[in-house]
């Protein structure tokens, strides 16, 4: 196996691409570029700055920030010293961040904006190892902070300090067995666990993705998901390793605007991204003139026929080809224009994706490389490939990764991309692996013709008082696809029937209310209006009509406020903390069972 290290691999790309653009980002409403040479110089300067601070080999350094070029520079600077990069979600609470800083014994933290800086400052006295805060955003107020410095000034310190020889010596000792990254899983229950990912882990990940997906140094990858999440971090490192241009999105609310400016060819996204676009398109279609609606549906049907043929590498008949060109010009090209017009494929994972939504995007000419993975597997376990996809599944195992179905239908994984364990948690590590060395994912699934399908989480499976098993994620996905639904939490464990807590999508709901002359002094009164309750009841019934009777929602309650991480109801990766939600809304839930 070729010796590999993320930092040395980056410098090889810098030598190859030199003056080409490596990163694009927006600053003060202006798009700016960083060349490969400039990226290398900044990484070196930051590494020298850390070296001057006394950062040792194997020492852990945190990055607590939103996506930005500085995040990437800091990440590789840490790796240059054979250090360990420890990301913290920008949305983490002070308590969550402090847990990571304390357990990993962090001495240096890169902080993004004022919120992250204030969180770190709040814990400064309580974390004995913490000695320096390096702040990316120059708008952050550092008044009275002796141990804080702006990133720009930190780079200047590094340049003055020298130390290139020291960096080169460390890289000469670098090994694939070095620990590269420690990513803490948020967990829906219990305390976070630091997943250890070595340079060898990323090597196997890169090799597998190169074999499975068609990528090149001509691609533009939009960095949209948080870099603190393994999905985006592994992909962005892979993108740079392949010589792609990486465009940073620092404001997820503006992602469509950013895509239409940058015209990316690849972008990682979670199912909610597609659900929102799909729901918006079809909601607007409902009020469209009949002729326009008929044209749209015809174009999608034609696109689907062509997709199915091309998927199997079969020729497209001449008549269908002509129809497809018309559908392209009148409808399909416009749909792709929403996401920049040049997307070759969307890597997608993180939650269930509706089959009908996946098929819709494929029909429009937008390939979704839907897959499945965990932090512990360096993101990807399975994913679709261009000519061998099956909507409704999460694809086949990537090269070098083995998947089997164990007891209780649990998906178990083996391969070079699998973690060696959890940091400082030997018992949790032992529990995570079977006696013969397979990683226990905790997810339930089936394999058919080599394609893996996820049915639910083992811990999430609910059993009604009548003995029927419910997969809540399936029900939540069907209801959550609705244009007027923002969040949904299913209840049903040991209950006589299924109920739901639903957070409406208030912007379109309020627009609907005004259009139908429904007065609402407040959101609380709006969701209590009988017309609105009946409106949701009808939509829920329609969206879940394919479910078995025991799976359908019998009662629901509309909530005026969303589930949030700040209130402890969501993890940083936006997964529901069911126990917290059930406890917080226990009186509301009890009312639905009277």
PyMOL commands that set and color helices and strands:
alter all, ss='L'
color gray80, all
select helices_A, chain A and resi 6-17+36-53+69-80+94-103+114-123+151-161+164-172+199-212+230-241+252-262+271-286+290-311+318-338+355-363+375-377+407-409+426-432+472-480+506-515+523-528+530-543+549-551+578-584+586-592
alter helices_A, ss='H'
color red, helices_A
select strands_A, chain A and resi 21-27+30-35+60-64+84-88+108-111+132-135+148-150+179-185+193-198+220-223+245-248+266-267+345-348+367-372+382-383+396-397+401-405+410-415+439-448+451-457+462-463+469-470+485-491+498-504+553-559
alter strands_A, ss='S'
color yellow, strands_A
deselect
rebuild
show_as cartoon
